[in-house]
């Protein structure tokens, strides 16, 4: 606490003023009141043999630390045809990053590092993209034009991504509404980032150039839950083809969020759809908070255009706050810089997201633009760290601070000082305007952090290395004749079967409807038993056991068919399934042996029932029919499993009990 100002109290009061409530307590009317809008950009890798613009194999990943060559590059902005610099390019240039690529010869070539022109676009990838576009009710373009989309963070060595629009103006049928699709594009994937620390950013190039589709919705998702539902539908739709990659990183979502008075903010790289509701919820309220900060600042400062911070270098002996990062900065002889922010009192500790305040907006940009690793500052309204009030009284005196000013201290190497001060100045000036156009990075706790300035609308231009590709009506018709059932049709079938709703997600996520239909139609099994075997039993097994690389879901079809052909009862499937999951190459006969299955006729079970009933009476001194039946079922389950339906076994036990 500094001079009777309580940052914790200020944080809570600002949180209340923002109107923040937890996601679980938020009603749809809340999002309507703040003008919440969201749109999606869903990226999905395609299952092809080769990369999109070269002949390197797709889907082969190198282990971290395993590489054959290293390439280092630096960002240098160039003037556009209009004599202007791109804002994102300037930001990246100021970071003075060393962009390091680790290359494995097996998965990369001279095209990947921009030393040779592209090959022709992979036709296998194009056909898959057309199929998914048709499922999305998009209008297929007559001619595919490859364009270059600027990627200036180093994740693509060329500085741009080759992409082409395959279809436009489609729609998704969600539970309560239809959402329009703007377009579906085919494009090359970027590198995998290994780390980004200080002035070094490292990538591996195994994923670079893999075929990818991007499905873009209009900003018509009006609640966080609608955004998640739409992302899930797009995911299920792509997987229903069986022609897309699955696993970590194979599908990624970028989520755009805005509120009334705010602007479009893009949350990049959402790894799990389950994160979307909380991420979009928190981003919406972050924008509400920034709009309130804007209003306060413009009321306090007469001329925002002339607003300017003041700063001074501090002697480390005059900074006494006991904070580990500050202690390390002193030991490393870094520059300690005191900064005065006119009119910002009460705003550094202003709530923006759960666990974050406006000071985190400054710290985030210092990390990304000035490359000063976090923690990189302390301030006069510090939360969670006990500051020495004398440090800031000394700073206020040295900088002639006014009563409405706020102060901070940051530390950095000498060469990052100028960029650090410029970064703080720029972000504070943006606070007078409200919500900056930004790309932000998703965190697994539902919040987000600054990643980079949002690229401008003119980031795409024609690729002079790639000729247009005609898409013939005959090709579209041929692909359209072999489309899988639509996602909403699959959902309708599951409901008709009366499959439990908690199995839907697992079945659609793993594209199991074709296998389930085959088991039901060809083998005649009860659909509820089949869907729960997948959605409950197999899901549980996957959570407990280590799978074999040879396991596939078609193996489960083979198991069901074997049990049917062997005239065994269906319950034995679930008993055999764990062994099949771990050892898919083992013969089904051997699986039965491993679980000690023996053939038993119904007649051979009846004597056991009588004997066990007498034993139950001896043990318990009671003949309670229900308790007796349950106990005998437990004793005979192993003998009966596969030989007689368990419900029939229970009926037999109850009948023998009545006849006794």
Beta strands, then each sheet from edge to edge (+ up, - down):
strand 1: 37-45
strand 2: 69-73
strand 3: 98-103
strand 4: 139-140
strand 5: 143-144
strand 6: 146-150
strand 7: 160-173
strand 8: 178-188
strand 9: 192-197
strand 10: 200-204
strand 11: 211-217
strand 12: 251-258
strand 13: 265-270
strand 14: 310-313
strand 15: 335-341
strand 16: 351-353
strand 17: 356-357
strand 18: 377-379
strand 19: 406-412
strand 20: 438-442
strand 21: 448-453
strand 22: 460-462
strand 23: 469-470
sheet 1: 4+ 7- 8+ 11- 1+ 12- 13+ 20+ 21-
sheet 2: 2+ 3- 10- 9+
sheet 3: 4+ 7- 6+ 22-
sheet 4: 5+ 23-
sheet 5: 14+ 15- 19+ 18-
sheet 6: 16+ 17-
end
